Amino acid sequence: MYRIRLHGRGGQGMKTASRILGTAFFIEGFEVQDAQRYGAERRGAPIFAYVRAGREPINERGVINNPDLVVVADDTLVPIPAAGVMQGITEGTVLLIDSAIAPEEWQQRLNAPGPVIILPASQRRDASEAAYLGTECAGATAGLIDIISRSALEEAIRQELSLMSLKVVEENLKFALAAYDKMADHAGIVSEQDGMPARTYEPPNWIDVPTDDVSVSGPAIYSGATSVKVRTGLWRVMRPVIDHERCNRCTWVCGSFCPDGAINVGEDGYPQIDLDHCKGCMICVAQCPPHAIEAIAEKDAAALEREGEPA
């Protein structure tokens, strides 16, 4: 069985990539699972998807904890523990990272037990091409596995993107097939592993979490298409906090990377975070050059506010 986990941020097409791979495997005659895992849907937040493909019925369920291949569409996710990129990686796991950093440096940084391969598209991609990242990752993955043919990959893309215009489909095909061809030197590096025997399975120690009443958990949406009134910051569990003593006031960095435009510039030149609409994706924390932005838990921020301290 092949076990593949794809990591990215909301809006980078990891859900689409998993569906394309699942369909391509199915066309090649495999039994398939493909699914996605994310919390509140928001652009920029870490998400992951996973694909299982086997020649026999698949009895495994749930998140893949022992992947044969991990695909990383955004290399800023690698050092974030909550993203879980390195979870379950062994010497048999291949890491495919879309990055401008050399694989040798990633190998050293991560002390990765298995091979690291770079998808070189990011070295040349401009902003207009970022929309094709998901299909590029799907194409590169298919190339590494060397079980999915180019024709099966093309058919899967056409099926999964059938609601889009012909021009969009052709552009996605161009990037996906190019990524497929770039992996020719590594074709077959991802091998099929044995399945998990059912007799030795041990259920996890589940923790039952009670649900809130809708009066507490319901979204605060007052009318359609009123993003200013919808306090999307209510989803946030981690809050970015700016240390003005370390801040260089290079607001074009954090302000440009914020996917929701929730960082503004104050009269003093320092960045200001609109906490009503900051969703807590922590991209600003990862991108801040002087590391002047740190993440604290919302419960800790609330405690500081109750004590009259700034948070």
Secondary structure as the mmCIF struct_conf table of DSSP 4:
data_model
#
loop_
_struct_conf.conf_type_id
_struct_conf.id
_struct_conf.beg_label_comp_id
_struct_conf.beg_label_asym_id
_struct_conf.beg_label_seq_id
_struct_conf.end_label_comp_id
_struct_conf.end_label_asym_id
_struct_conf.end_label_seq_id
STRN STRN1 TYR A 2 ARG A 9
TURN_TY1_P TURN_TY1_P1 GLY A 10 GLY A 11
BEND BEND1 GLN A 12 GLN A 12
HELX_RH_AL_P HELX_RH_AL_P1 MET A 14 ILE A 27
TURN_TY1_P TURN_TY1_P2 GLU A 28 GLY A 29
STRN STRN2 GLU A 31 ARG A 37
BEND BEND2 GLY A 39 ALA A 40
TURN_TY1_P TURN_TY1_P3 ARG A 43 GLY A 44
BEND BEND3 ALA A 45 ALA A 45
STRN STRN3 PRO A 46 GLY A 54
BEND BEND4 ARG A 55 GLU A 56
BEND BEND5 GLY A 62 VAL A 63
BEND BEND6 ASN A 65 ASN A 66
BEND BEND7 ASP A 68 ASP A 68
STRN STRN4 LEU A 69 VAL A 72
BEND BEND8 ALA A 73 ALA A 73
HELX_RH_3T_P HELX_RH_3T_P1 ASP A 75 LEU A 77
TURN_TY1_P TURN_TY1_P4 VAL A 78 PRO A 79
HELX_RH_3T_P HELX_RH_3T_P2 PRO A 81 ALA A 83
TURN_TY1_P TURN_TY1_P5 VAL A 85 GLY A 88
TURN_TY1_P TURN_TY1_P6 GLU A 91 GLY A 92
STRN STRN5 VAL A 94 ASP A 98
BEND BEND9 ALA A 100 ILE A 101
HELX_RH_AL_P HELX_RH_AL_P2 PRO A 103 LEU A 110
TURN_TY1_P TURN_TY1_P7 ASN A 111 ASN A 111
BEND BEND10 PRO A 113 GLY A 114
STRN STRN6 VAL A 116 LEU A 119
HELX_RH_3T_P HELX_RH_3T_P3 PRO A 120 GLN A 123
TURN_TY1_P TURN_TY1_P8 ARG A 124 ARG A 124
HELX_RH_3T_P HELX_RH_3T_P4 ALA A 127 TYR A 132
HELX_RH_AL_P HELX_RH_AL_P3 LEU A 133 ILE A 145
BEND BEND11 ILE A 148 ILE A 148
HELX_RH_AL_P HELX_RH_AL_P4 ARG A 150 GLU A 160
TURN_TY1_P TURN_TY1_P9 LEU A 161 LEU A 163
BEND BEND12 MET A 164 MET A 164
HELX_RH_AL_P HELX_RH_AL_P5 LEU A 166 LYS A 182
TURN_TY1_P TURN_TY1_P10 MET A 183 MET A 183
HELX_RH_3T_P HELX_RH_3T_P5 ALA A 184 HIS A 186
TURN_TY1_P TURN_TY1_P11 ALA A 187 GLY A 188
BEND BEND13 VAL A 190 VAL A 190
HELX_LH_PP_P HELX_LH_PP_P1 ASP A 194 PRO A 197
HELX_RH_3T_P HELX_RH_3T_P6 ALA A 198 THR A 200
HELX_LH_PP_P HELX_LH_PP_P2 PRO A 210 ASP A 213
HELX_RH_AL_P HELX_RH_AL_P6 VAL A 214 SER A 217
BEND BEND14 GLY A 218 GLY A 218
BEND BEND15 SER A 223 SER A 223
TURN_TY1_P TURN_TY1_P12 GLY A 224 ALA A 225
TURN_TY1_P TURN_TY1_P13 SER A 227 LYS A 229
BEND BEND16 VAL A 230 VAL A 230
HELX_RH_3T_P HELX_RH_3T_P7 THR A 232 TRP A 235
BEND BEND17 VAL A 237 VAL A 237
STRN STRN7 MET A 238 ILE A 242
TURN_TY1_P TURN_TY1_P14 HIS A 244 ARG A 246
HELX_RH_AL_P HELX_RH_AL_P7 THR A 251 PHE A 257
TURN_TY1_P TURN_TY1_P15 PRO A 259 ASP A 260
STRN STRN8 ILE A 263 VAL A 265
TURN_TY1_P TURN_TY1_P16 GLU A 267 ASP A 268
BEND BEND18 GLY A 269 GLY A 269
STRN STRN9 PRO A 271 ILE A 273
TURN_TY1_P TURN_TY1_P17 LEU A 275 HIS A 277
HELX_RH_AL_P HELX_RH_AL_P8 ILE A 283 GLN A 287
TURN_TY1_P TURN_TY1_P18 PRO A 289 PRO A 290
STRN STRN10 ILE A 293 ALA A 297
HELX_RH_AL_P HELX_RH_AL_P9 GLU A 298 ARG A 306
TURN_TY1_P TURN_TY1_P19 GLU A 307 GLY A 308
#
